[in-house]
Amino acid sequence: MNLSMINTIAYILHMLGILGILVLLLAQGSKKPRKFNTGVLHSAATALVAGLIMVGLRHPLNADNPTEWPLFNNSKIAVKLGIVLIILVIGYRQNKKSVFTTKTWATLLGLTVANIVIAVTW
């Protein structure tokens, strides 16, 4: 298995992880009372690990073919990493609580949407 195939698999897993967070949070949107789904943590961890794999593979791929595999914008990666770490911290803290407040739900949803917007536009 070559590096570009591993990168593609990591990219698909990253997208599924972020999509998983978004879908699981949106599924709780209309429910009263909301319950925190631990799948949000699993999805965020999957997105984090897959993102780290993609960043780690970019330099060797760039060395082989710099035009096809340009280096990432490190500022963008740092912001996205920070957002997913915040999602994980809030999620782990929420997992121990019995009430999933609207404020926490909206914060997690906002961070997830912000992460997607940054990925697409920046």
N, C-alpha and C positions, 0 to 999 in steps of 0.2 A: 504494500500500500504506500503510495507516494504522499508527499507533504500536501499537495494541492487537494487530494482526496480527503485527507484528514481535516484540512481546513474547511472543506465543503460540509463535511459531517458536523464539525463544530459549529459552523454557521447555522445549519438547520436546527441543531439542538439549542443554540442561543435564541433563535427566533421562536422556537416552540416554548422555551422557558419564559420569555417575555410575554408571549401570547397567553401562556398558562396563567401568569399573574393577572393579566388584564381580564381574562374570561372568568377566573374564580372570583375576582373582586366585583365584576359587573353582575355576576350571578347572585351576589348578596345584596345588590342595590335596592331591590324592592322588598326584601324580606324584613319582617319585624318579629321578634328581635333578630338582629344579625348574629351569626356565629362565624368566628374566624375559622377559615379552612386551612389546615396545615399544608395543603397542597401549594399555597402561596410560598411557603418557605422552601419547599422542594423545587418549585419552578424557579425561584430566585437563585437558589444554589446552583441549579443546572445552568441558568443563564450566566452566572458568575464564572463557573469553571469553564464553560465553553468559550466565553469571551477571553478568558486568560489564555486558553489554548490558541485561539486565533491570533492574539497579540504576540504570543511566543513564537508562532510559526511565521509571522510576517517577515522577520529579518532574513531567515534562510530562503524564503520564497523570493524576497526582493533581491537577494544576492544572485539567484539563478536568473531572474527575469524582472528587472526593475520597472519596465514599462507596463507589464501585466499586473505586477504586485507592488504598487507604490506603498511607501511607509504610511502608517496611520498618523493622524494628528494627535499628538500626545496629550494636548489639553482636553480634547474631546474624550479621549479614553479615560483620563483622570476624572472628569466630571461624571461620566457614565459609571465608572467604578464606584465613586463616592455615592451616587444615587442608589445603586444596587446594594451597597453595604448598609445604607440607611434603611432601605426596605427590609433587609434581613434583621437588623437590630430591632426595628419597630415590630416586625413579625414575631421575633422570638420573645419580646416583652409582652406582646399581645397574646401569644399562645398560652401564657400562664394566667391570663385573666379570664373571667367568666363572661364579661360584657365586651362586645365589639362595638364601640361607640361610632357614631356617624363621623365625628372628627377624625378618628384614627382611620376609618375606612376611606374617607375623602383624601386624607394625607397620602395613604398608600396608592390610591388611584391616581392622584395628581403626580406623584413621583414616577409612577409607571408611565403615564402619558408623557411626562417631561423627558424621560429616558428615550421613548420612541421618537419624539420630536427632534431631540438632539441627534439621534442616530441618522435620521432622514435628512435634516436640513443643514447641520453644521458641517 
